[in-house]
């Protein structure tokens, strides 16, 4: 092979590197429409019905209401004041593999009417409790949540923080780490939101606009 042939072969190799490999290391950007498909909002706005929600604890007269929410429809229950904290229980669409919700936000609106004095939570109680992967994570707002007779909005992140603890007893629970949060979110079997914040019976407890912003599990 003469020198000219070698020189031409070298030029061809350089050309391939500058063209083909450039596309390999700098892929075309994902179209905005495709990127948006990777994220979704799971929500209950209670426009038409209970949307699969239920209530546990000392509550009665659980119902859907078509007006009076924030705005429109909402769900309510009456506090029986039997010493057992009432919780709203999320339906199946909020459960399952929600690992892509890590770092995202849970938001909701609540009220307690009338706004009687607030009571303190016991060791086995929290503002939000999630379960999955054989773990229980508890979240408490700081400062303490105090919804009134008007709709009050709350939000929290599915991310390790001082507000999240791992364990079913707050006094003995440890600070939640990233691995524990992901373990629960990857197989979320229960999500409950505190319904009862005030002392006394015959109070109306309300819930509206529950949302989790999370990445979609479906391929783009």
C-alpha positions, 0 to 999 in steps of 0.5 A, a space after each residue: 500500500 503506497 503513501 497516497 493510499 494510506 493518506 486517503 484512508 486516514 482522511 476517511 477515518 477522520 471523516 467518519 469520526 467527525 460525522 457518525 460518532 458526533 451523532 452518537 455522543 450528542 443524541 437529538 434532544 427529546 421532543 417536548 411532547 415526548 418529555 411531557 409524557 413521562 410525567 403525570 398527576 394522580 389526583 382526586 378533585 371529587 367533582 362527581 363522586 367519592 373517587 374510591 376514597 374511604 375513612 377509618 377511625 372515629 368517623 361517621 356520616 361519610 359522604 360526597 358533597 357536590 358543592 362547598 368544596 375548594 371548589 365544587 365537590 368534596 368528601 366529608 365525615 363527622 367526628 365521633 370524638 372516641 379517641 381514635 384519630 380519623 384518616 382519609 384512605 386513598 384508593 388504588 390509583 394512588 398505590 402500587 409502583 410509585 417509585 417515580 414519585 420520589 422527590 415529588 409532591 403530595 398536596 391536599 386541602 382539608 378543613 375542620 368545622 368548628 375550629 375547636 382547640 387542636 389536640 396533640 398526636 399520639 406516638 402512633 399517629 401522624 399527618 400522613 402515613 404511607 406503607 409498603 415494602 414491609 415499612 411504615 413511614 410517618 410524616 408530621 408537619 412542623 409547625 403543627 398543622 392547624 386547619 380551620 373552618 376554612 379550606 387549608 392547603 397542605 403539601 409535602 415532598 416524598 423525600 427524606 427529611 426530618 419530618 419523615 420517620 421510619 417506624 409505626 411509633 413516632 417516639 421510637 422511629 428513626 429518620 427516613 433515608 432515601 433507600 427506605 423512601 424508595 422501598 415504600 414508594 416502589 410498592 405503595 400499599 397504603 396512603 392515609 391523610 389525617 382527617 381529624 385535627 380538633 377536639 370535640 364531637 360533631 365536627 365536620 371533617 373535609 378533604 378536597 384536591 388530593 394530588 401527587 405529581 409523579 413521573 409516569 411508569 409508562 414508556 415515553 
